[in-house]
Amino acid sequence: MNDQMEERIQALEKQILEINARNSRVEIEKAWETSKTRALLISALTYIVISLLMWSIGVSDPLMNALIPSCAFIVSTLSLPYAKARWKKNRD
């Protein structure tokens, strides 16, 4: 092979490696976005923040009342895969 062809092959190999590295990063980000760990962490943080907010403004029984937004988040997160599948089915 001549030098020009070798350079083109090396450039293409470099691009493929960069694309594969990007795809790996995207897959990891997507896995995090759909993970149960993320959903539980957001629910717990929501519960803590809402509890503190309700306590600071004098809402009666802030720990019990803070369950409402946290549970709503969990329910909405659990229903998203079903809604997504249904949406995709209607798009075909």
DOVEXVO-25649 format. One record per residue (C-alpha): x, y negated, z negated. Coordinates in nm, 3 decimals. Layout:
REM residues N
<node xx="X" yy="Y" zz="Z"/>
...
***
This chain:
REM residues 92
<node xx="0.000" yy="0.000" zz="0.000"/>
<node xx="0.114" yy="-0.349" zz="0.055"/>
<node xx="0.154" yy="-0.603" zz="-0.225"/>
<node xx="-0.159" yy="-0.797" zz="-0.131"/>
<node xx="-0.376" yy="-0.487" zz="-0.152"/>
<node xx="-0.219" yy="-0.392" zz="-0.487"/>
<node xx="-0.295" yy="-0.739" zz="-0.625"/>
<node xx="-0.657" yy="-0.714" zz="-0.512"/>
<node xx="-0.693" yy="-0.374" zz="-0.676"/>
<node xx="-0.543" yy="-0.505" zz="-1.001"/>
<node xx="-0.778" yy="-0.807" zz="-0.991"/>
<node xx="-1.077" yy="-0.578" zz="-0.942"/>
<node xx="-0.965" yy="-0.351" zz="-1.225"/>
<node xx="-0.930" yy="-0.654" zz="-1.451"/>
<node xx="-1.281" yy="-0.770" zz="-1.360"/>
<node xx="-1.423" yy="-0.425" zz="-1.430"/>
<node xx="-1.254" yy="-0.418" zz="-1.771"/>
<node xx="-1.392" yy="-0.765" zz="-1.851"/>
<node xx="-1.742" yy="-0.661" zz="-1.744"/>
<node xx="-1.723" yy="-0.344" zz="-1.956"/>
<node xx="-1.604" yy="-0.545" zz="-2.258"/>
<node xx="-1.890" yy="-0.793" zz="-2.210"/>
<node xx="-2.142" yy="-0.510" zz="-2.175"/>
<node xx="-2.017" yy="-0.360" zz="-2.502"/>
<node xx="-2.060" yy="-0.693" zz="-2.680"/>
<node xx="-2.411" yy="-0.736" zz="-2.536"/>
<node xx="-2.511" yy="-0.383" zz="-2.640"/>
<node xx="-2.389" yy="-0.445" zz="-2.996"/>
<node xx="-2.580" yy="-0.775" zz="-3.013"/>
<node xx="-2.895" yy="-0.608" zz="-2.882"/>
<node xx="-2.861" yy="-0.325" zz="-3.131"/>
<node xx="-2.835" yy="-0.580" zz="-3.414"/>
<node xx="-3.138" yy="-0.773" zz="-3.289"/>
<node xx="-3.352" yy="-0.459" zz="-3.297"/>
<node xx="-3.206" yy="-0.298" zz="-3.610"/>
<node xx="-3.403" yy="-0.217" zz="-3.921"/>
<node xx="-3.115" yy="-0.355" zz="-4.126"/>
<node xx="-3.165" yy="-0.700" zz="-3.972"/>
<node xx="-3.542" yy="-0.686" zz="-4.026"/>
<node xx="-3.503" yy="-0.583" zz="-4.391"/>
<node xx="-3.238" yy="-0.848" zz="-4.451"/>
<node xx="-3.458" yy="-1.121" zz="-4.304"/>
<node xx="-3.754" yy="-0.996" zz="-4.509"/>
<node xx="-3.551" yy="-0.998" zz="-4.830"/>
<node xx="-3.409" yy="-1.345" zz="-4.762"/>
<node xx="-3.755" yy="-1.474" zz="-4.672"/>
<node xx="-3.894" yy="-1.333" zz="-4.996"/>
<node xx="-3.617" yy="-1.493" zz="-5.205"/>
<node xx="-3.639" yy="-1.833" zz="-5.038"/>
<node xx="-4.021" yy="-1.845" zz="-5.046"/>
<node xx="-4.024" yy="-1.729" zz="-5.410"/>
<node xx="-3.784" yy="-2.006" zz="-5.508"/>
<node xx="-3.977" yy="-2.264" zz="-5.309"/>
<node xx="-4.309" yy="-2.161" zz="-5.463"/>
<node xx="-4.155" yy="-2.156" zz="-5.810"/>
<node xx="-4.007" yy="-2.504" zz="-5.758"/>
<node xx="-4.341" yy="-2.654" zz="-5.654"/>
<node xx="-4.530" yy="-2.485" zz="-5.935"/>
<node xx="-4.733" yy="-2.222" zz="-5.749"/>
<node xx="-4.882" yy="-1.970" zz="-5.987"/>
<node xx="-4.726" yy="-1.623" zz="-5.960"/>
<node xx="-4.464" yy="-1.715" zz="-5.696"/>
<node xx="-4.315" yy="-1.365" zz="-5.685"/>
<node xx="-4.646" yy="-1.210" zz="-5.586"/>
<node xx="-4.739" yy="-1.488" zz="-5.343"/>
<node xx="-4.400" yy="-1.468" zz="-5.169"/>
<node xx="-4.486" yy="-1.113" zz="-5.061"/>
<node xx="-4.734" yy="-1.246" zz="-4.804"/>
<node xx="-4.484" yy="-1.401" zz="-4.556"/>
<node xx="-4.233" yy="-1.122" zz="-4.613"/>
<node xx="-4.489" yy="-0.850" zz="-4.544"/>
<node xx="-4.619" yy="-1.043" zz="-4.244"/>
<node xx="-4.268" yy="-1.047" zz="-4.099"/>
<node xx="-4.229" yy="-0.671" zz="-4.152"/>
<node xx="-4.567" yy="-0.599" zz="-3.990"/>
<node xx="-4.487" yy="-0.821" zz="-3.692"/>
<node xx="-4.145" yy="-0.656" zz="-3.653"/>
<node xx="-4.298" yy="-0.308" zz="-3.663"/>
<node xx="-4.560" yy="-0.398" zz="-3.404"/>
<node xx="-4.315" yy="-0.549" zz="-3.155"/>
<node xx="-4.194" yy="-0.219" zz="-3.002"/>
<node xx="-4.556" yy="-0.116" zz="-2.939"/>
<node xx="-4.640" yy="-0.457" zz="-2.791"/>
<node xx="-4.326" yy="-0.450" zz="-2.575"/>
<node xx="-4.405" yy="-0.102" zz="-2.440"/>
<node xx="-4.759" yy="-0.205" zz="-2.360"/>
<node xx="-4.640" yy="-0.525" zz="-2.193"/>
<node xx="-4.388" yy="-0.331" zz="-1.982"/>
<node xx="-4.656" yy="-0.079" zz="-1.883"/>
<node xx="-4.882" yy="-0.360" zz="-1.760"/>
<node xx="-4.595" yy="-0.515" zz="-1.561"/>
<node xx="-4.540" yy="-0.202" zz="-1.350"/>
***
